Amino acid sequence: MAKINVIGLGYIGLPTALMFASHGVEVVGTDYNAELVNTLRAGKTTFDEKGLDELFANALECGIEFSTDYISTDMYIVAVPTPYDKKSKKIDPCYVVAAVKKVMEVCPKGATVVLESTVSPGTMDRFVRPIIEENGFTIGEDINLVHAPERIIPGNMVYELEHNSRTIGADDRAIGEKVKALYESFCQGEIVVTDIRTAEMTKVVENTYRDINIAFANELAKICRSDNMDVYEIIRIANKHPRVNILTPGPGVGGHCISVDPWFLVGDYPGLANIILAARKINDSMPEFVLKRISNIMKEHGITDPAKVGIYGMTYKENVDDIRESPTMQMLECMQKHLAHGVKIYDPYVTKDLADNQYHDFDKFLNDVEIVVIMVGHDEIKAADDKLKGKIILDTRNVCKLEGVYKL
Ligand code: SAJ
């Protein structure tokens, strides 16, 4: 079995490295963040994820190593963030570029560089190939290039790593098949081999499809709110049709994937990516929509003091600890603009102080507020109907079963 160097030990790189290591592949995981590497070396995982601790223990037993150094080997898997530039909406490839440059410093001839990070179509051609060539390597002869975008969903990563289908994009079919065989060490799903540009576009399309579907649900929520219809009941019934599958409305779309990747297409294909842009705008408008709902509910109950409002949930979705692009954080920003200071906030998964008036105790939080705004449907709040009795509740996730709850 090959020895691989996984570059980037975040939400994707770490579980992937652990999975390879647990299935007979010799793995060194590399990250430039020394604190993160030290934590892993001390035997601790760096984020909450179902099954991750067990997988970590297994990988340690199998000999996985962690380092801030890149190592010389014949297979690299790069899983670093790919943000977008807020102004141009185009991909910001700085982390990918930095990682590939570092790989070039240590890799021997014949090595394969696999990029797992999601990138806009053409990124490999525009940004990655030139780095390899600038280092005197001929692609296809000295270095093989592969794009194998990840597809795992936070909250169910370990299961999905083993069971999802995957895409492998390569210039050369034989190299694609070689990398496919490596992933088959743990992946039981179908692995499709294609070219790099198709793999790049396919991944972005998958997340964009989901963003558009959620935007449709969110737009329906707004229409239904304006004319007093129950959006959840309507979607529930519509979805009984064998060819309808509408997703669930919510307070916005967060995370580092669905709320980011569609922008790549908007940035690169202005004038063509129209539905995609509209969907992004609808989803980004949801935190402000929730804010208006809060303000109307306060008026209805004669409440003027924002300190009586408690926001439940800061993460971008349920049962994860990731707050990137989270609707709650977007709403807090909006509140600052409207000078609605004083609201209280709590999330069982967020232990660091990230906002004013943040609580770390659920009961204390509930005790101190009159209105509870459910922004995230963590298991904790789903099981808390008894504790919520007597509160005014705005449930943006449709998880509370009590009577008289306000919905989106
Ligand atoms: N959301 C809704 N309504 C829904 C579903 C989601 O409002 O019906 C919201 C969530 O609350 C969250 C956001 O959308 O704020 C995104 O969450 P998600 O669970 O839909 O997706 P991610 O971002 O956690 O993971 C996605 C997945 N992509 C697809 O399902 C097509 C995952 O498979 C990808 O691997 C991941 O992006 C990624 O890394 O690209």
Boltz pocket constraint, residues with backbone or C-beta under 6 A from the ligand:
constraints:
  - pocket:
      binder: B
      contacts: [[A, 118], [A, 150], [A, 151], [A, 152], [A, 153], [A, 154], [A, 206], [A, 207], [A, 210], [A, 214], [A, 247], [A, 248], [A, 249], [A, 250], [A, 251], [A, 252], [A, 253], [A, 254], [A, 255], [A, 256], [A, 257], [A, 258], [A, 259], [A, 316], [A, 317], [A, 318]]
      max_distance: 6.0
